[in-house]
Amino acid sequence: MNIVILGAGLMGRLLACQLARAGHSLELFDAGGPEALNSAARAAAAMLAPLAESAITEASVVQMGVHGLKRWPELIAQLDEPVYFQQDGTLVLWHRQDAAEADRFSRQLQATGASLPNLPRPQTLDAQGIARLEPSLASRFAQGLYLPGEGQLDNHQLLAAMLSQLQGLGVKLNWDSPRAPCDFSPGSPGQPDWVFDCRGLGAREQWPALRGVRGEIITLLAPEVKLSRPTRLIHPRYPIYIAPKQDGIFVLGATEIESDDRSPISVRSTLELLSAAYSVDSGFAEARVLDLVTQCRPALPDNLPSIRHLGPRVLQINGLYRHGYLIAPAMLDVVMELFDANTSPLAANFSLSIQNADN
C-alpha cells in the first residue's frame, strides 16, 4: 500500500520502520528536520520504568510498559546501527526531609503490586544494600528502593538509527514540510491508501483536547560519576531522575510541569536539577554541561494515550504524555493490528481507548 505518515518523532519513525520493512511504500512529512530537534522524543531520558511510573499513572500504562520492556530489544535488533539498551533496574532514593513523600511513593507501589501481581516487587534497601548496588553512593543514603527489571535506552542513538533505516529502505522523507490529515483523501485516485497522524502537539488543531506538559532536560559529561543504573530522587516539587548513558554521559530531568511554555530552562529549574544531582553524587560538581533542553509532551485530559479514527483509513496516535518510550512499542503493536485486521486484541488487553473523532 501507499502510506503517508505525519510526524517523524518516536511514534512516526517506529511506525514508518515497521511498515517499510513489511514492503509498503511510504512518504513521511515532518515540520522540522531529520535531527528531530523540536520533537518531544529528543528531549527525554528514555527510561523504561513501568513500576516506578505506576506511582503516577494508571494500570493500563504500566501494562503497556511491561509489554514495551519485552519488545524494545526486538525492535532494536531490527536496526542496522547500535542503540544502547540496559535493563539493570531503577534505584529510588530520598533525603531524610523527604521521607513522608517517599512513604507515599512506597504505598503507591504496594497498591500497584496488589492490582498487578505479575509485576516484580520493589526491594527495600538499607545503606549497605544501596552500597552493594552502587558503591559510589556508600554512606550517602540510609534507605532506598530497588525496582528490578526496569531499563532505559539512548533515545538519540535510537532516533538516528531509525532515520538511517528509513533512508536505507527508500522511504520518501519530507523535512520542513508540515502537513495535516485534511491535506489527503485516502482511497481517492492519486492519494495514499492510509494516513497515520503521529504529530504530537502538532495535531492540536485537529485534536483540541491536547495540551503540553513541559519537560526540562540537562545533559552532563561526568566521567568521575560511577552510577550504573537510572536513579530517581524523591523531590517535593516533581520527580527528578538521573539516567546514565554511555561514555560518562548523564541525563537529568523532570517532566511533570503543567505548562506548554517552550522557552529556555529557568534558573530555578537548572539549580534544582543540578543540586539534586550533586546531592546524589558529589562527583557531579566537576561535570560539564553539554546541553539544556526544554520541550512539551503531548497529553490528553486523563494523561492516557489514545488512538482515534479521523476518517476512513486515517488514524491519529497521540497523548503519550511523559511515557513515550515506555509505551511506544505497545502503541505500535496496537496500530499494526488495526492496520492489518481493523481490530486490536492488544488494545482491549491494555484498556486502550480507540475512538472516532466525533466522539
C-alpha positions as CSV (number, residue, x, y, z in Angstrom):
1,M,0.0,0.0,0.0
2,N,0.9,3.7,-0.3
3,I,1.1,5.2,3.1
4,V,1.6,8.7,4.5
5,I,2.9,9.3,8.0
6,L,2.7,12.8,9.6
7,G,5.3,13.4,12.2
8,A,8.8,12.0,12.4
9,G,9.2,11.7,16.2
10,L,9.3,8.5,18.1
11,M,5.9,7.1,17.0
12,G,6.3,8.3,13.4
13,R,9.7,6.7,13.0
14,L,8.8,3.4,14.7
15,L,5.7,3.0,12.6
16,A,7.5,4.0,9.4
17,C,10.2,1.4,10.0
18,Q,7.7,-1.3,10.7
19,L,5.6,-0.6,7.6
20,A,8.6,-0.1,5.3
21,R,10.1,-3.4,6.4
22,A,6.7,-5.0,5.6
23,G,7.1,-3.8,2.0
24,H,4.7,-0.8,1.9
25,S,5.5,2.4,0.0
26,L,5.9,5.3,2.5
27,E,6.1,9.0,2.5
28,L,6.8,10.8,5.7
29,F,6.2,14.5,6.4
30,D,7.6,16.5,9.4
31,A,7.5,20.2,10.3
32,G,11.2,20.0,11.4
33,G,14.4,18.5,10.3
34,P,15.9,15.0,10.4
35,E,17.6,15.6,13.8
36,A,14.1,15.9,15.5
37,L,15.3,18.9,17.4
38,N,11.8,20.1,18.0
39,S,10.4,16.7,18.9
40,A,9.5,15.6,22.5
41,A,11.3,12.3,21.6
42,R,14.7,14.1,21.6
43,A,14.2,15.8,24.9
44,A,13.9,12.6,27.0
45,A,15.8,10.3,29.2
46,A,14.1,7.2,27.6
47,M,13.7,5.4,30.9
48,L,11.7,2.2,30.7
49,A,10.3,2.0,34.2
50,P,6.7,0.7,34.4
51,L,6.8,0.0,38.2
52,A,8.3,3.5,39.0
53,E,5.7,5.2,36.8
54,S,2.9,3.3,38.5
55,A,3.2,5.8,41.3
56,I,1.7,8.5,39.0
57,T,-0.2,6.7,36.3
58,E,-2.9,4.1,35.5
59,A,-2.5,0.3,35.5
60,S,-3.1,0.3,31.7
61,V,0.1,2.4,31.2
62,V,2.0,0.0,33.5
63,Q,0.9,-3.0,31.4
64,M,1.9,-1.2,28.2
65,G,5.3,-0.5,29.8
66,V,5.8,-4.2,30.7
67,H,5.0,-5.0,27.1
68,G,7.4,-2.4,25.9
69,L,10.3,-3.8,28.0
70,K,9.9,-7.1,26.2
71,R,9.6,-5.5,22.8
72,W,12.4,-3.0,22.8
73,P,15.2,-5.5,22.4
74,E,13.4,-7.0,19.4
75,L,12.8,-3.6,17.8
76,I,16.4,-2.5,18.4
77,A,17.7,-5.8,17.0
78,Q,15.9,-5.0,13.6
79,L,18.0,-1.8,13.2
80,D,21.4,-1.7,11.4
81,E,23.0,0.7,13.8
82,P,23.7,0.0,17.5
83,V,21.4,1.5,20.2
84,Y,22.4,1.5,23.9
85,F,19.9,-0.5,25.9
86,Q,20.2,-1.8,29.5
87,Q,17.9,-3.4,32.0
88,D,19.6,-3.3,35.4
89,G,16.7,-1.9,37.3
90,T,15.9,1.5,38.8
91,L,17.2,2.9,42.1
92,V,14.9,5.2,44.1
93,L,16.4,7.4,46.7
94,W,15.4,10.2,49.1
95,H,16.8,12.5,51.6
96,R,15.7,12.5,55.2
97,Q,13.4,15.5,54.8
98,D,11.5,13.8,52.0
99,A,10.7,10.7,54.0
100,A,7.0,11.4,54.1
101,E,6.9,11.7,50.3
102,A,8.9,8.5,49.9
103,D,6.4,6.7,52.2
104,R,3.6,7.8,49.9
105,F,5.5,6.6,46.9
106,S,6.1,3.2,48.5
107,R,2.5,2.8,49.4
108,Q,1.5,3.6,45.8
109,L,3.9,0.9,44.6
110,Q,2.3,-1.6,47.0
111,A,-1.1,-0.7,45.6
112,T,0.1,-1.3,42.1
113,G,1.5,-4.7,43.2
114,A,-1.8,-5.7,44.6
115,S,-3.6,-4.9,41.4
116,L,-0.9,-6.2,39.0
117,P,0.6,-9.3,40.9
118,N,2.8,-10.3,37.9
119,L,5.0,-7.2,38.3
120,P,8.3,-7.6,40.1
121,R,8.2,-6.5,43.7
122,P,10.2,-3.4,44.8
123,Q,13.0,-4.3,47.2
124,T,13.6,-2.2,50.3
125,L,17.3,-1.2,50.7
126,D,19.3,0.0,53.7
127,A,22.6,1.8,53.4
128,Q,24.5,-1.4,52.8
129,G,22.0,-2.6,50.2
130,I,22.4,0.7,48.3
131,A,26.2,0.4,48.5
132,R,26.1,-3.1,47.0
133,L,24.2,-1.8,44.0
134,E,26.0,1.5,43.6
135,P,29.3,1.5,45.5
136,S,29.9,5.2,44.8
137,L,26.8,6.0,47.0
138,A,28.1,4.3,50.1
139,S,27.2,6.2,53.2
140,R,25.3,8.9,51.3
141,F,21.8,7.4,51.7
142,A,20.3,5.4,54.6
143,Q,17.4,3.9,52.7
144,G,16.0,3.4,49.2
145,L,14.1,1.1,46.9
146,Y,15.3,-1.1,44.1
147,L,12.9,-1.8,41.2
148,P,14.2,-4.8,39.4
149,G,14.0,-5.4,35.7
150,E,13.5,-1.8,34.7
151,G,15.6,-0.3,31.9
152,Q,16.5,2.5,29.6
153,L,17.8,3.2,26.1
154,D,19.7,6.0,24.3
155,N,17.0,8.0,22.6
156,H,19.4,10.0,20.4
157,Q,21.0,6.8,19.1
158,L,17.6,5.3,18.5
159,L,16.2,8.3,16.5
160,A,19.4,8.3,14.4
161,A,19.3,4.5,13.8
162,M,15.7,4.6,12.7
163,L,16.4,7.6,10.4
164,S,19.2,5.6,8.8
165,Q,17.0,2.6,8.3
166,L,14.2,4.7,6.7
167,Q,16.8,6.1,4.3
168,G,18.0,2.6,3.5
169,L,14.5,1.3,2.9
170,G,13.8,4.1,0.4
171,V,11.2,5.9,2.4
172,K,10.5,9.4,1.0
173,L,11.3,11.9,3.7
174,N,10.0,15.4,3.6
175,W,11.6,17.7,6.1
176,D,10.4,21.2,7.0
177,S,7.1,20.2,5.4
178,P,4.2,20.5,7.8
179,R,1.1,18.6,6.7
180,A,-2.3,17.8,8.2
181,P,-4.7,14.9,7.6
182,C,-7.0,17.2,5.7
183,D,-4.3,17.6,3.0
184,F,-5.0,14.0,1.9
185,S,-8.0,11.9,0.8
186,P,-7.1,8.2,1.3
187,G,-8.5,5.9,-1.3
188,S,-9.0,8.6,-3.9
189,P,-7.1,8.5,-7.2
190,G,-3.5,9.6,-6.8
191,Q,-3.9,9.7,-3.0
192,P,-2.4,7.4,-0.3
193,D,-4.2,4.3,0.9
194,W,-3.6,5.2,4.6
195,V,-2.7,8.3,6.6
196,F,-1.2,8.0,10.1
197,D,-1.0,11.2,12.2
198,C,1.8,11.0,14.8
199,R,2.4,14.7,15.2
200,G,2.1,15.1,19.0
201,L,1.2,18.7,19.8
202,G,1.3,19.5,16.1
203,A,-2.1,17.8,15.9
204,R,-3.7,20.2,18.4
205,E,-5.8,22.0,15.7
206,Q,-7.5,18.7,14.8
207,W,-7.5,17.4,18.5
208,P,-8.1,20.4,20.7
209,A,-8.1,18.4,23.9
210,L,-4.3,18.0,23.6
211,R,-2.2,20.1,26.0
212,G,1.5,20.4,26.5
213,V,3.4,19.2,29.7
214,R,6.8,20.8,29.9
215,G,9.9,18.7,30.4
216,E,13.3,20.1,31.2
217,I,16.5,18.1,30.5
218,I,20.1,18.7,31.3
219,T,22.8,16.6,29.7
220,L,26.1,16.3,31.6
221,L,29.5,14.8,30.9
222,A,30.6,13.4,34.3
223,P,33.3,10.7,33.8
224,E,34.0,10.7,37.5
225,V,30.5,9.6,38.4
226,K,30.0,5.9,38.5
227,L,26.2,5.5,38.8
228,S,25.4,2.5,36.6
229,R,21.6,2.5,36.6
230,P,18.8,5.1,36.4
231,T,18.2,6.8,39.7
232,R,15.0,8.6,40.8
233,L,15.2,11.1,43.6
234,I,12.1,11.8,45.5
235,H,11.5,15.5,45.4
236,P,8.7,17.7,46.9
237,R,8.0,19.6,43.6
238,Y,8.4,16.9,41.0
239,P,10.2,13.5,40.4
240,I,13.8,14.1,39.4
241,Y,15.7,11.4,37.5
242,I,19.4,10.8,36.7
243,A,19.9,8.4,33.7
244,P,23.4,7.2,32.9
245,K,24.2,6.7,29.3
246,Q,27.5,5.6,27.7
247,D,30.9,7.3,27.9
248,G,30.2,9.3,31.1
249,I,27.1,11.0,29.8
250,F,24.2,11.6,32.2
251,V,20.7,13.0,31.6
252,L,19.0,14.9,34.4
253,G,15.3,15.7,34.0
254,A,11.9,16.4,35.3
255,T,8.8,16.1,33.2
256,E,5.6,17.0,35.1
257,I,5.4,20.7,34.8
258,E,1.9,21.8,33.8
259,S,2.8,24.3,31.1
260,D,3.1,24.4,27.4
261,D,5.9,27.0,27.6
262,R,8.8,26.0,25.4
263,S,11.1,28.9,26.4
264,P,14.6,28.1,27.7
265,I,15.0,26.4,31.1
266,S,14.7,28.7,34.1
267,V,17.5,29.4,36.6
268,R,15.3,27.9,39.3
269,S,14.9,24.6,37.5
270,T,18.6,24.5,36.5
271,L,19.7,25.0,40.1
272,E,17.2,22.4,41.4
273,L,18.3,19.7,38.9
274,L,22.0,20.3,39.3
275,S,21.7,20.5,43.1
276,A,19.7,17.3,43.1
277,A,22.4,15.5,41.1
278,Y,25.1,16.8,43.4
279,S,23.2,15.7,46.4
280,V,23.2,12.1,45.0
281,D,26.8,12.0,43.9
282,S,29.3,14.8,44.6
283,G,31.2,13.8,41.5
284,F,28.7,15.9,39.6
285,A,30.4,19.0,40.9
286,E,33.1,18.6,38.2
287,A,30.6,17.7,35.4
288,R,30.4,19.7,32.2
289,V,27.1,20.9,31.0
290,L,26.6,19.6,27.4
291,D,23.0,20.7,26.8
292,L,20.0,22.4,28.3
293,V,16.7,21.5,26.6
294,T,13.0,22.2,27.2
295,Q,10.2,20.5,25.3
296,C,6.5,19.8,25.8
297,R,5.0,16.3,25.9
298,P,1.5,15.9,24.3
299,A,-1.1,14.9,26.9
300,L,-4.8,14.4,26.9
301,P,-7.1,15.4,29.8
302,D,-6.7,12.0,31.5
303,N,-3.0,11.7,30.8
304,L,-3.6,8.5,28.9
305,P,-2.7,7.7,25.3
306,S,-5.4,7.3,22.7
307,I,-5.9,6.2,19.1
308,R,-8.7,7.6,17.1
309,H,-10.2,7.3,13.6
310,L,-10.3,10.7,12.0
311,G,-11.9,9.2,8.9
312,P,-11.7,6.1,6.7
313,R,-8.1,4.8,6.8
314,V,-6.9,7.9,8.8
315,L,-5.6,7.1,12.3
316,Q,-4.3,9.5,14.9
317,I,-1.9,8.3,17.6
318,N,-1.4,10.7,20.4
319,G,-1.3,11.6,24.1
320,L,1.8,9.6,25.1
321,Y,2.5,12.2,27.8
322,R,5.7,11.5,29.7
323,H,5.5,7.8,28.9
324,G,6.6,7.9,25.3
325,Y,9.5,5.5,25.3
326,L,7.8,3.3,27.9
327,I,4.6,2.7,25.9
328,A,5.6,3.3,22.3
329,P,6.1,-0.4,21.4
330,A,2.6,-1.2,22.8
331,M,1.1,1.6,20.8
332,L,3.0,0.4,17.7
333,D,1.7,-3.1,18.0
334,V,-1.9,-2.0,18.5
335,V,-1.7,0.3,15.4
336,M,-0.3,-2.6,13.4
337,E,-3.2,-4.8,14.5
338,L,-5.7,-2.1,13.5
339,F,-3.9,-1.7,10.1
340,D,-3.8,-5.5,9.4
341,A,-7.2,-6.5,10.7
342,N,-9.2,-3.4,11.7
343,T,-9.4,-4.7,15.3
344,S,-6.9,-5.0,18.1
345,P,-7.0,-7.6,20.9
346,L,-4.0,-5.9,22.4
347,A,-5.9,-2.6,22.8
348,A,-8.5,-4.5,24.8
349,N,-5.8,-6.0,27.0
350,F,-4.4,-2.6,27.7
351,S,-7.8,-0.9,28.1
352,L,-6.5,1.5,25.4
353,S,-9.0,3.9,24.0
354,I,-9.8,3.7,20.3
355,Q,-12.3,6.4,19.3
356,N,-13.9,8.1,16.4
357,A,-13.1,11.8,16.0
358,D,-16.7,12.8,16.5
359,N,-16.9,11.1,19.9
